[in-house]
Amino acid sequence: MAQFSLVSASVGLITLQNPPVNALSAVLRQGIVDAVEKALCDPKVKSVVICGQNGIFCGGADIREFGTNMRGPPLIPMIHAIESANKPMVAAIEGSALGGGLELALGCHYRIAHSQARLGLPEVTLGLLPAAGGSQRLPRLIGVPAALNLITTGRHVTAAEALQLGIVDQVTDHNTVDAAVKFSQSVAGQSLDGRRISTYPCPVQPNLDAFFEEAMLKVRQSARGAIAPVACVQAVRAAATLPYAQGMKREKELMATLFTSGQARALQYCFFAQRAVGRWSTPSGGRWDTSKPRPVHTAAVIGLGTMGRGITVALAQTGLSVVAVETQVKQLTEAKQAVSGMLERGATRRGAAPTPDRITYSENIQAVAGADLVIEAVFEDMALKEKVFRQLSDVCKPGALLCTNTSALDIDHLASQTRNPELVVGMHFFAPAHVMKLLEVVYGPRSSSQAVATAMQLGKKMGKISVAVGNCRGFVGNRMLKPYLEQAFFLLEEGATPELVDRALEDFGFPMGVFKVSDLSGLDVGWRVRKADGMVESGLSTGPSARIRQGRRYSPLGDLLCEQGRFGQKTGRGWYLYDKPGGRVSKSDPWLHSFLEEYRVQQGLVARRVDQQEVLERCLFALINEGFQILEEGIAAGPEDIDAIYVFGYGWPRHRGGPMFYAGMVGLAKVMERLDHYHQAHPDEPSLQPCSLLRRLVASGKKLHSQL
Ligand SMILES: CC/C=C\CC(=O)SCCNC(=O)CCNC(=O)[C@H](O)C(C)(C)COP(=O)(O)OP(=O)(O)OC[C@H]1O[C@@H](n2cnc3c(N)ncnc32)[C@H](O)[C@@H]1OP(=O)(O)O
């Protein structure tokens, strides 16, 4: 609802009241319409201030209403009525004014913001555009380039930037409502002719056609198939070229296509999934709302290789004291330099003062004795990690949480090396650890819910999307990646090229195809794991049995490349060719193509035409099938957890909602039918056999996601 009151004898104060973010629900919109009418009819009221309760102006349209039968007064006429009012309307912006919230403020004649406020039009991140007049008013207010930037990126600006851009008229460090009330009194009775943004001409943009062509090209390149950024450019172009009323018509048409698109549904699902993963639960009954995290003031990191350095930076940036331990002196010296460089660059990027140095370095593991929480980040080797955990169990103070940054190893086994297995959890960071948003918090059967809660809370403090997952080989993310990679290798054997497979995945929306990623992360990483698993035979034997290992189809292609010293970017050669070791730009490699041809001949394989659809179905459906298996085993509590992991850690295109959501969009019956089809053709590939949960869901007609 919206509360109306008369303050300072002549100011009508309208307070938006819809916790937690004053989203513009049907009830709130009705409340605003009623309150505005009251204010305009009351002769005592000479000016009006609109504010939000609980320190937040407005988080925009109520996203939960999208996709339902929208009731209540629509936003556009409501904002129009505010702009047309004959009494000054002033927005008092505290906290956030986002999306429809900012559009409401743009309908007001003046905007006063608190210095800590954030403003923006983030609709594009929800697969929409600012369609309550935002795409037409903002360019008229601040010019086309600045408006286009805000609308196509959805970025939030600070009050200071908003003032500089001309979005707000005044910024205050004091009580925003008081400042707005005072301001509104000062302008009461003045003409409002020059204050209605919809009547402004759009500032002239030189070389309009070239400007928008370039903008469109840029957006199409970075959008990777997302349609909302493209529609945003079209809407701003309408503002720059059409009268306001026609621009509004265009805004409405563009919004109509976006609103009903699968992409908008997927992006809105991601918005809520990102928040839902914070409400974790474990099979043993641990829950986010009943488990109290332990306080963490000092954290320690053991091992200062690439991951350990990133984790140290991420911890230091949260303001914690950090003890960083590395037993090799040379590595320690290099790490010190690298960490301080990363902290400095991070501060420059954020426009903040460098993080005060709260890091203590040591060569001795005894230095972690006082830490509340330790993150072990030594080399991915079980024997080494076992040793470190036994030492930690002796050295650490009672109650200290012991975490391992492993991407696949058994958490429970490591816990068994300690005196207090309930204090052990996995914290699987993604490289670079101070940049990547995802954190898998892995609980073993003996991890206490307090240990999970502590790691989840620390992840949140570090700005991560933390997802609690159960203990199994590869946890959720890497476990699902295995069948995906496997299928990509098999497709090469059957006739595809790395270029074809990567192109299909990049057209789907991944920033990089599977072979480019493999070159980037290093082919030797997987080789080492496969060797440890006893999968690798050196040299190449021939015939189908040479490609069956441990009872299932196996492709030795990756191993053969490694035997040639082709480890990817770091050696300048992998699935692609690079201009030098460490080079970043991939080129097609004729050697690789000949190698594949020779390999097929040797193995008696006949190359056939593989198309993009087959690449997507085999790689993605195999990955999704593993996701269903993970759900069935209770390793992930819900599909949102898997989707968040893939969107925030594995480059899954957000506008496709994550693998499990995508499966729902495609239709579970279709996914199952295609898996069955491929499994019949490849009975030695168990990852193509639909798992029982998928079969049960299809048989019952049940959906995995209520949004679909
Ligand atoms: C014609 C169409 C016109 C306009 C279109 C729009 O306006 S689309 C909406 C545009 N607005 C946004 O995208 C803002 C989304 N919200 C946020 O960015 C943040 O929530 C915000 C406002 C910065 C507050 O952040 P904070 O970290 O404090 O809270 P949190 O994100 O955890 O949110 C708290 C709960 O509120 C729910 N919520 C937030 N915004 C909305 C919204 N616009 N509609 C509905 N619900 C919203 C959020 O989901 C959280 O609830 P939970 O149950 O935990 O999911």
The ligand as an ORCA input file, in Angstrom:
! r2SCAN-3c Opt
* xyz 0 1
  C       6.386     -2.459    -17.326
  C       7.590     -2.990    -16.648
  C       8.233     -1.977    -15.810
  C       9.259     -2.167    -15.050
  C      10.013     -3.396    -15.036
  C      10.761     -3.599    -13.731
  O      10.803     -2.776    -12.867
  S      11.485     -5.099    -13.576
  C      12.213     -5.025    -11.967
  C      13.449     -4.227    -11.985
  N      14.064     -4.249    -10.681
  C      15.076     -5.013    -10.415
  O      15.592     -5.753    -11.221
  C      15.581     -4.952     -8.996
  C      15.619     -6.314     -8.401
  N      16.012     -6.303     -7.003
  C      17.274     -6.091     -6.625
  O      18.169     -5.827     -7.376
  C      17.540     -6.244     -5.158
  O      16.543     -7.053     -4.627
  C      17.580     -4.906     -4.389
  C      16.348     -4.082     -4.628
  C      18.825     -4.120     -4.799
  C      17.665     -5.240     -2.869
  O      18.768     -6.094     -2.653
  P      18.938     -6.859     -1.259
  O      20.216     -7.620     -1.343
  O      18.744     -5.925     -0.154
  O      17.722     -7.868     -1.162
  P      17.397     -9.149     -2.037
  O      17.917     -9.005     -3.409
  O      17.797    -10.363     -1.283
  O      15.810     -9.069     -2.131
  C      14.995     -9.252     -0.968
  C      13.750     -9.989     -1.395
  O      12.999     -9.141     -2.260
  C      12.728     -9.828     -3.477
  N      12.713     -8.839     -4.568
  C      13.645     -7.944     -4.841
  N      13.270     -7.175     -5.862
  C      12.060     -7.598     -6.239
  C      11.149     -7.203     -7.251
  N      11.391     -6.184     -8.071
  N       9.990     -7.877     -7.354
  C       9.698     -8.901     -6.521
  N      10.521     -9.323     -5.533
  C      11.700     -8.673     -5.404
  C      13.860    -10.820     -3.615
  O      13.512    -11.869     -4.448
  C      14.069    -11.260     -2.182
  O      13.096    -12.193     -1.851
  P      13.430    -13.753     -1.832
  O      12.218    -14.380     -1.270
  O      14.664    -13.906     -1.000
  O      13.673    -14.175     -3.249
*
